[in-house]
Amino acid sequence: MKSLFLVLLLFATSAMAIITDPQSNQLDNTGAVSKRDGVYISVKNNSGVSVSDGWVMVFDTTSDDGINVTTTTTAGLKAACVVAANSGTIADGALIPKCQIFGYHSGVQFGNSGADITGATAGEALFAASTAGKASGLSGTLVDTSAEVVKLMPIGISLDNSTTSGVVEAFIDIR
């Protein structure tokens, strides 16, 4: 009897996890956005510097543990997550409790300097830039084609047009 109860409890909690998994924006009765849902992971900042809202993070392959993240200066790498809005400054070695992998983000850090970085265009993909912690648009020089073939991994879609460094609104989809 205990086993049956535990099995039923397991199914019930699994069903609740599926039902409550945030995957969309919520609208009020007037059609205005009342809540923007997102999906987050908890990771540890191992970048050697403090990071803050909107920084693009990649997995630290020297730690090789799937928990530590860092910044990158290699354009086009697969991002692990983007530091969630309202996270504040997170010191090196500290936990990043909310690092976003899916949903609307109000301020992804965006760089517009260097040969591989172009302006953000609304509706087009953003990628990890060669400027640490930043995202960039795509240009013809983003990847050195004389080296090994690199598969570009988008962070998400820019919701803003921008030609200057700063932040852009974006829909993150790193899953």
N, C-alpha and C positions, 0 to 999 in steps of 0.2 A: 504494500500500500504506500509506504514511504517513497519507493522508487517511482511509482506512478505519479505521485504528487510532485516530485522533483522534475520529472519529465514534463508535466503540464506547466509547471512554473517556468521551466526553461523556454518552452514554446511561447508562453505568454510574454515573457520579457523580450524575446527575440522579435515578436510581433510589434511590441511597443517601440522598440528601437527602430524598426522600419517605418512605423507610422510617424514617429516624432523626429526622424532624421531631417534636419533643415535643408531643404533643397530649392526653396523659392522665396520670392518676396511676398509679403502679406499686404493686402490692401484694406482700407477701411470702407465704410458704406458709401463714401463719396468717390471712391476710386483712387484716392491718394495713397501713396506708400506709407504704411504705418510701422512696418518693421522689415528690415532687410536681413535675411538669413544668410549664414555662411557656414562653411565647414572648416574646422581648425585642427591643428595638431600641436602638441607640446614638444618642444625641442630645446636644445642647449646651445647658446651662443658660444662658438669656439673660434671666432673670427680674429681675435686679437685686438678688437676695438669695440666700443659701445655702438649699438645699433638702435634704431627707433622706428616709429611708424612708417610703413611703406617700403622698408628695405627689402630687396630681393635676396633671398638666402638659398644656398645650394648645400647639399650634403657634404660634410667633411670626409673625404675619402681617406685621409691619413688616420682618422679615428676608426673608420670602418665599422661603425656600430649602429648606424641608422638613427642616432639620437643627436649627435653633434652636427651643427650647421655652421657654415662660414659664408663669406662673400666671395665673389670670383672676379677675376679680371680677364677671363676667357669668355668671349662673346658667344652666345648661343647655347650655353650649357643648360641642362635640365635643371630647372629651379626646384627646390624642395618646398618652399613656401614663401609668402610675403608677410612680414611682420604686420599684425592686425592694427587697424586704426585705434587710437587712444591707448596704445601700449606704453607710451612714454619712452624714456631712455633705458635700455637694457644693457648692463655691463657685460664685458667679456667674462665668460664662465658662468653666467647666470641663466636661469631657465627663461625661455620665451614661452609663456603659458598659452598664448593664442597666436599661432602662426598660420595664416590663412592659405587654404588650398582650393577653395571654391566659393564663389559668390561675388557680390558687388564690393568693391573697395574704393573708398573715397579719396585716397591719396597715395598711389604707388609712386615711389621715387623714380624720377625720370631724368636721364642725362642726355645732353645734346652737345657733346664735345668729343672729338676723336673721329677717326676715319670711319669707324664702323657704326656710328650712331646717326640716325636721321630723326626728323621730327615725328611725333606721334600723329597718326591719322585715325580719326574716329572710325571704328568698324574694322580696323586692321590689327594684326597680331602684334603683341609686345614680346620681347625676348630679353634674357639676361644680357646685360651690356658688358663691355670691357672696362667700364668704370665701376668699381666695387660698390655693391648694394643697389645698383641702378638698373632700370629697364630701358630698352631702346626700341625704336622702330627698326625696320629691315632696310638694309642698303646692299648694293652690289658687292661691297667690300667687307660684309659682316664675317664671312668665313674665308680663310686662305685656301683657295681651291688647289693650290700646289701641294698642300699637305694631304693627310688622309681625309677621306670624305667624312664630313661631320653632319649628323642629322640635327637640324635645328628643332628645338623644343620650345614652343610658345608658352608664355606664362598665362596669357589670356588675351582679351580683346580690349583695346583702348576705347574709351567712351568719349574722349576729348581729342581735339586737334591741338597740337602744341609744337612750337618750334624752339622753345627755350627750356633750359633745365628747370626742374621744380617737381611738381606732382601732377599726375593725371588720374582721373577717375577711370576705373577699369573693371571688367568682369573677369575675375580670376578663375581659371580652370586648369589646375596642375595635376589633378587626380589621374 
